[in-house]
Amino acid sequence: MDAPTRIVIADDHPIFREGLVRTIERDRTFSIIGQAGDGAEALKLIADFRPDLAVLDVSMPVMDGIAVVRKLQEQALATEIVFLTMYRDPQYFNAALDLGFAGTCSRTACRVNC
């Protein structure tokens, strides 16, 4: 059996974050290895644990998701990224696209960059 995909989840809304964790943990092909409530904490978890995937809220305190990804790229950390957002503003989608994102999810749709 293949090892589960290791995931860090970062969102500043604890109830939403916990719901996402519980939903993902139902699938044994995934393993949540860390949770963060702000971007700086997310960056540290990703740097320390090197997950396969990070699910990042675009808008978080201390450092937003876009800034986290820029720092990851500076450090050459190869973690796939999925952005979470409730914003429908194309500015966030375009910023994510410029960073080479793996996907974005909002309340209305998910997009995957292939």
C-alpha positions, 0 to 999 in steps of 0.5 A: 500500500502506498504511503498516504499524502501528507497534508498541512492545513492553514486557515484562520477560522478554527471551526472551518479548519477543524471541519476540513481536517475531519473531512479529509481524515475520513480518506485513508489516502491522506494524513493531516500532519499539521494545522496552522491558524496563520501564514507564519505558522503555516510556513514553519510547519511546511518547512519543518515537516515537508508535506506533500500538499498544503491547503492554504487560506488566501487571507490569513493574519500575519502572512497571507497564503500568497506570501507563504507560497512566495517564501516556499518558492524562495526556499525551494520547498516542493510542496504542492499548494491548494488555495482556499478562498471565499473571494471571487476576485480574479486578483487572487486567482491570477496571483495564484496562477502566477505562482504555479498553484495546484488548485484553488477552492472557493465556496462555489467552485474548485479549479485545478491547474493541470 
